[in-house]
Amino acid sequence: MPLFVITGCYSATAAKGMIADPSDREAAARAIMEAAGGKQHSFYVTTGETDWMIIAEFPDGVDLIPALLVVGASGAVSNIKTVRAYTGAEFKAAQEKAGKIASAYKAPAK
C-alpha cells in the first residue's frame, strides 16, 4: 500500500490545551488514521517548520483526505502537507520502466 508523509503545525489554542491537559497526540493521530482506513506507522513531534510528522499507509491518497479534512476543520492544526513516499524497490521499478519507455518521448529541442 502507498506510504504518505504528513506534516503540520499545532495552533496556539491547541498548544494551550496540551499544556493545560496533556494528552497522547500519537494515539489521537492513530485513531483518525485508522478511522479513515489507514495504518499509522509512526508519529513524531518535530522541530523546524512543522510541529509533527506522521508516516501512514493508505490504500489510496483519496482515502487519506477525509482524515486531513477532519483534523484541519478542528482548528487544532494548520499547514498540513502530504507527500507520497516510495520505497527503494518502488523507485527501482520506476527506473526500469523509464528505461523501457524512454524511446517514446521526443524532446522539444536537442
N, C-alpha and C positions, 0 to 999 in steps of 0.2 A: 504494500500500500504506500502511496505517496507520503513523504515526510514534509512537514512545514515548520519553519522557524517563525515564531510570533513574538513581537516585542511591543512594549508600550510603556506609558508613564502613569503613575498614580496622580490623582487630582489632590489639591490641598485638602479638600474635605475628606477624601479617603485617608490621607496621611494623619489627619487629626483623629479620625475614627480608629485607626490602627494604634495610635498612641493611647487613646482613652480605653480601648478594649481590644488588646492584641488578639489576633486570630491567625489560623493556619491558612495562608493565602495559597499555598500549594494544593491543599485539599479543595479549596474553593475553585481553583482553576481546573483541577482534575474533574470535579463534579460537572462543570459546564461542558468540558470537552467530551466527556462520556455521554452526557445527555444529548449532545449533538451527533453522536455516533462515532466519535473518535477515540483514540487512545493517547493519553499524555505519557510521553517517555521521560521527560524531565522538566523541572521548573527551577529557575534561578532568579534571585534578586541580583541586579546588575548595577554597575556604576557607569557613568558616562551619559550618553544621550538618552538612554532609556532606563527605566527602573526595574523591569523584569523581562524575562525571556522564557518562552515555553517551546519545547520541541514536541510536536504531536504528529500522530499518524491519522489520516482520514482517507476514506475510500476515494474522495474527490475533493477538490478545493471548494466546490459548491456546498459540500457538507459542513465545511468549517464556517461559512459565512453566518449562519444563524447564531452560532456561539459568539462570534465577534459583534454581531448586532446587539445581542443581549448585554454583553459586557460594556460596549460603548454607550448604550442607552442608559445604563445605570448611573452615568456621570462620575463613576469612581476612577475611570481610566481615560486616557486620551492618547493621541499619537500612535494608534495601533497600526503596526506594519506586519505584513506577512510575506515571506518568501518561500518558494518551493525549494527543498533541499534534495540533492541527488547523491546517491551512493557512488562509490568508486566504480562499482560494476555497472551501474546505470550509465555513468559517463563514458566508460569504455565502450559499451554497446552503442552509444550515440556517435562516438568517434568512428567506429566500424561502419555504421550506417552512412555517415558523412562521406567516407571513402567510396562507398558504393554509389552514391547519388551525385557526387561532385561533378561528373561529366554532364549532368542535366542542366547546370547553371551556366548562363552566358553573362559575364560581367559587362557593365555598360561601357567600359573603356579598359584598354590594356596599355 
